[in-house]
Amino acid sequence: LSDNSLGRSLLMVSFGESHGEAVGVLIEGIPAGTEIDEKRINEWLARRKPSTSLASTKRKEDDTVEILSGVYRGKATGAPFVAIVRNKGYVDDFYSFAEEGWVRPGHADYPAYIKYKGFNDPRGGGRFSARITVGFVIAGAVAEEILKPLRIEVVGYTKSIGPVECPDFDIDNARKRYEFETRCPSAEHDALMQEEILKAKREGDSLGGTVRIITGKLPVGLGQPVFSSLDSELAKAYFSIPAVKGVEFGAGFRASKLRGSQNNDIYVLSNNEITTLTNNAGGILGGMTNGQPLIATIAFKPVSSIYRPQRTVNVKKIEEGILQLKGMHDACVIPRAVPIAEALTYFVFADMALRGGFINER
Ligand SMILES: Cc1cc2nc3c(=O)[nH]c(=O)nc-3n(C[C@H](O)[C@H](O)[C@H](O)COP(=O)(O)O)c2cc1C
């Protein structure tokens, strides 16, 4: 296991930098015979592209996957799978400030410079750019295929952007999320959120928000207590997405204000099947799925790159100054975070399914 890896039976290693040659992923443990469809992976990648109408970034991310190993005639061979997406459409000139030593407030520039003694690639945030989530998404597309026998479907949607929050949607209503620019599956809230993003953009500012992840009913017992409980593994994966600042399952922090009598999900029989009347647990008890749908909420901060002059420090010259950023930034990354969070959910589920014997390892 390395610090850039996630999972065990299904293991991914993330590699690449924002302005390097490519970003990508190495995956071990894909059961031989799993279908690997490049077209489907590219459809996944297209969902994380910046929106053209919200024009949140000037970087054109026309991402196309190149599979380098582990696939023969469209099926996984059982050997290590390596896939990359070449980096195109970036402009190094916008990052001369980083080469000069100016650190962006709210980005990883300062701790990275100290930790890696100035040897890290600072262009476009290097390893700390959300470009690297291209590899997460490829891994998610593969994991979705591995999970097919369990009929697990993961759906994410934008739950809030800044002050605008939509109601809770079930999986049937949330499925149409990609028909909306903001990935919020309600025309009314999508319009309000778009307005909010464009307002922040006009003001040279950025906005945070939340992504909700839901599933249909799940098999009981997915998750490996105690340190690999499903919630710990999911939280670890979600916190690896840049800009994530909070993760909740089910009633989450709100449960701390409830009484047991209000929070307990009462078991009942429905057509002879065990189910619960409510889902405050978010589908997880004791670190294992309890058969109810997963409900996770992931909170993102407003990203650091804003178009206002900001005070900061030059770590090479050790002097104060004013930083004015140029080009290529998202005013709000929440819509783009939806497929990334979905992908990591599929990946953790697939790893847990293999580790728990729900699917045969190769
Ligand atoms: C899809 C996506 C796009 C992002 N784009 C930007 C960006 O344009 N500018 C920026 O400052 N941060 C962006 N971020 C967040 C930074 O990468 C992140 O804030 C930074 O690495 C520091 O890490 P932390 O916020 O998790 O502490 C993006 C995050 C995501 C999920």
The ligand as a Tripos MOL2 file, in Angstrom:
@<TRIPOS>MOLECULE
LIG
   31    33     1     0     0
SMALL
NO_CHARGES

@<TRIPOS>ATOM
      1 C1        -13.5290   19.4140   -9.6390 C.3       1 LIG1
      2 C2        -12.6150   20.2870   -8.8240 C.ar      1 LIG1
      3 C3        -11.9970   21.3960   -9.4290 C.ar      1 LIG1
      4 C4        -11.1730   22.2460   -8.6840 C.ar      1 LIG1
      5 N1        -10.6760   23.3600   -9.2830 N.ar      1 LIG1
      6 C5        -10.0190   24.2700   -8.5220 C.ar      1 LIG1
      7 C6         -9.6500   25.5250   -9.0640 C.ar      1 LIG1
      8 O1         -9.9010   25.8370  -10.2320 O.2       1 LIG1
      9 N2         -9.0020   26.3970   -8.2600 N.ar      1 LIG1
     10 C7         -8.7150   26.1040   -6.9390 C.ar      1 LIG1
     11 O2         -8.1460   26.9390   -6.2530 O.2       1 LIG1
     12 N3         -9.0570   24.9380   -6.4160 N.ar      1 LIG1
     13 C8         -9.7000   24.0130   -7.1580 C.ar      1 LIG1
     14 N4        -10.0870   22.8270   -6.5780 N.ar      1 LIG1
     15 C9         -9.7150   22.5610   -5.1800 C.3       1 LIG1
     16 C10        -8.2380   22.4720   -4.9130 C.3       1 LIG1
     17 O3         -7.6150   21.4630   -5.6890 O.3       1 LIG1
     18 C11        -7.9950   22.2180   -3.4070 C.3       1 LIG1
     19 O4         -8.6910   23.1880   -2.6650 O.3       1 LIG1
     20 C12        -6.5200   22.2950   -3.0450 C.3       1 LIG1
     21 O5         -5.8300   21.1710   -3.5660 O.3       1 LIG1
     22 C13        -6.2690   22.3160   -1.5230 C.3       1 LIG1
     23 O6         -6.7750   21.1640   -0.9320 O.3       1 LIG1
     24 P1         -7.9440   21.1950    0.1600 P.3       1 LIG1
     25 O7         -8.8930   22.2720   -0.2230 O.co2     1 LIG1
     26 O8         -8.5680   19.8410    0.0840 O.co2     1 LIG1
     27 O9         -7.3030   21.4630    1.4830 O.co2     1 LIG1
     28 C14       -10.9140   21.9590   -7.3130 C.ar      1 LIG1
     29 C15       -11.5120   20.8460   -6.7200 C.ar      1 LIG1
     30 C16       -12.3660   20.0110   -7.4420 C.ar      1 LIG1
     31 C17       -13.0290   18.8430   -6.7850 C.3       1 LIG1
@<TRIPOS>BOND
     1     1     2 1
     2     2     3 ar
     3     2    30 ar
     4     3     4 ar
     5     4     5 ar
     6     4    28 ar
     7     5     6 ar
     8     6     7 ar
     9     6    13 1
    10     7     8 2
    11     7     9 ar
    12     9    10 ar
    13    10    11 2
    14    10    12 ar
    15    12    13 ar
    16    13    14 ar
    17    14    15 1
    18    14    28 ar
    19    15    16 1
    20    16    17 1
    21    16    18 1
    22    18    19 1
    23    18    20 1
    24    20    21 1
    25    20    22 1
    26    22    23 1
    27    23    24 1
    28    24    25 2
    29    24    26 1
    30    24    27 1
    31    28    29 ar
    32    29    30 ar
    33    30    31 1
@<TRIPOS>SUBSTRUCTURE
     1 LIG1         1 GROUP 0 **** ****
